[in-house]
Amino acid sequence: MLEKILSRSISIFLYVGALMFLIAIIDSFTKDTFSIFTSVIFIFIAILLTYFGQKLWKITKKQVADASTRIINQTERTKESKSQSHKGVITEEYYNLVTRHIVDSKYCNISSDEEVFIKALLLKLHQNNLKPVSLQRMSTKDISVNYSGYPIGKVKLQGKKTWMQILTGLHDHNKLENASLEEYIESIDLWITYIKKLKLNN
């Protein structure tokens, strides 16, 4: 919108200059001193208007282009930030390192839901300045999760019945069953709380 307004204003500026130049030429044909003097003034003003109009147009065009570039770059950064918000610092190499013991399990492969869950787990661990966990695939297709040698729970996201075990003590635990993937991911915070509790007591 701003670019259109400026473009029209500068175009008018240039048209006025050209018109004054044309009037000066026509007026010069009268041959009298006053008309010639007036023509010279008109020509001078027309040249100034044209010159500064072109300068203003170039400056405005550059500013608009720069502003557009900044907006585009900001939009791209925002999109990139949103696309990376779930990944965070979780690169494929980091993910593959953590899942190396279960990726070739004889019991089953890593499902898409498990991949999303594990990446969310690794991200939350990083956000809380905690080390990565170790994973072990069980024969019942659930994944046992340990932190520094201590079990913190299990999660089963394959099959008709899904569940997540959340340890609250050495001999106590809670269990979330048949929930959505989002609910299981939200419950990772309870694992984080238990890990911090372990760190305080050890």
N, C-alpha and C positions, 0 to 999 in steps of 0.2 A: 504494500500500500504506500509506504513512504517513498519507495523507489519510483513509483508511478507519478506521485505528486512532484518530486524533485525533477523528474524527467520532463514533465509538462512545463514546469516553471522555467527550466533552462531552455527549453525549445522556444517558448515565448520570448525569452531574453534574446535569443539568437535571431528570431524572426523580426523583432523590433530593430535590431542592429542592421539587418539586411534591408529592411524597409527604409530606414533613415539613409542608408547608403544610396538606395535607388532614388529617393527624393532629391538627395544632393546632386546626383548626376543629371536628373531632369532639370533641376533648378539652375544648374550651371550653364545651360543653353541660353539663358536670358542675357548673358554676357555683361550684366552690370556689376559694379564693384560690390555692392551690398550682397547680391545673390551669390557671387563667387565666394565671398567671405563666409556667408552662411553655409554654402556647400562644403567648404573646407571644414567648418565646425561639425557639420553633420557627418562627414566622412570620418573625421577624427573620433567622434562619439561612437559611430558605428563600428569602427575598428576596435575601440576599447571594449564595447559591449560584446563583440564577437570573441575577442581575445580572452576576456575574463569569464565569459560564458563557457568557453571551451575548457578553461582551467578549472572552473567550478564543477563542470560536468565530469572531468577526469578525476578530480578529488572525491566527488560524491560517489562516483562509480566504484572507485577503489575502496572507499569506506563501506559501501553497501556490500561489496564483494568480500571484504574482510569480515564484516559482521555476519554474513551468510556462512562463511567458512567456519567461524567460531561456533555458530549455532549448530552446524552440521557435525563438527567435531565433538561438541558437547553431547549432542543426541547420540552419536555413535558410542561415546564413552559411557553414557547412561545405559544404552542397550547392552553394551559389553558387560557392564557392571551387573545388570540384571541377569544376563545369561550365566555369569560366573558366580552369582550369589549363592547358588546351591553347591557349586564346586569349591568355592573359596580357594584354599591353597591345596586342595586335593587333586593332584595331578594323576594321570593314568599310571605313571611309574610308581608313585606312592601307594596308590590303590592296589596295583598288582603285587607290590612287595608285601602288603598286609594280608592279601588274600591268597598268597602263593601256596599255602598248605591246604586250602579247600578247593582251589580252582580245578584240580585234577582228581577230586575225590571219587572213589569207586561207587559211592552211594548216589550221588546226583551232581549235576552242574549248578553253578550259581544262577539263580533266576534273576529276572529284571527287577523284581521287588526287593530281592536281597541286595542287589547291587546299589539300588537307591538308598536302602536302609544303611548299608555299610558306609557309603560315602557320607551320609548325614551323620553317622556316628563318629567318623574320623574328623569331620569338620567341627563337631561340638567338642571333641577332645582337644583339638587345636585351639579353639576359642577359649578354652578353660586352662590353657597351658599344661595339658596333660600328655603323657606319652601315648603312642598308639597301642592298641590292644592286640592280643594274639587270638586267633580264631581256629576252631577245630570242628570239623563236620562229624556229626554223630550218625550212627546207623539208622536212627529214626528221622533223619533228614534235617534235624534242628542244628543250629550252630551254637557251640559253647564259646562264651566270651570270657577271656581272662585279662587281668591287668596286673603286670609285674608279678605273675605267678599266682595271683589271687582270683578265684572265680567271682564274677559279678552278675552272671545270669546267662540265660539262653534265649534264643529266639527261633521260632519255626514259622517260616513264611511260605512253605510249599505244602501242597495238599489241601484237602477240604477244610481241615481244622488247623487254624493258625493260633499261635500263642506267643507270649513273651514272659519269661521268668525274670523277676527283679528281686535280687537278694537285698534284704534289709539287715541281715546279721549273719553270723556264721551258720546258724541253724534255722533261720527264718527267711521267708520270701513271700512276695506277692506274685500273682499271675494274672495277666491280661489275656483274654481269650476272644477269638473271632472278631477282632477289631479291624479297623481300616489301617492301611499302611501309614496314613498321616498320624493316627493315634499311636501307633507303635513308635514312629519317629519322635513324637512329642514325649513319649515315655523314656526316651534315651536320657532325658534330664535326670530321671530317678537313678539311672546307672551312674551318671556323673556325680550326683550327690553321694552315692555309696562309695565311689572311688575316693572322693575327698575325705570321707569318713575313715576309710582304710588308711589313707596317708597320715591322718592325724593320730591314729592309734598305732602306727608303726614307725 
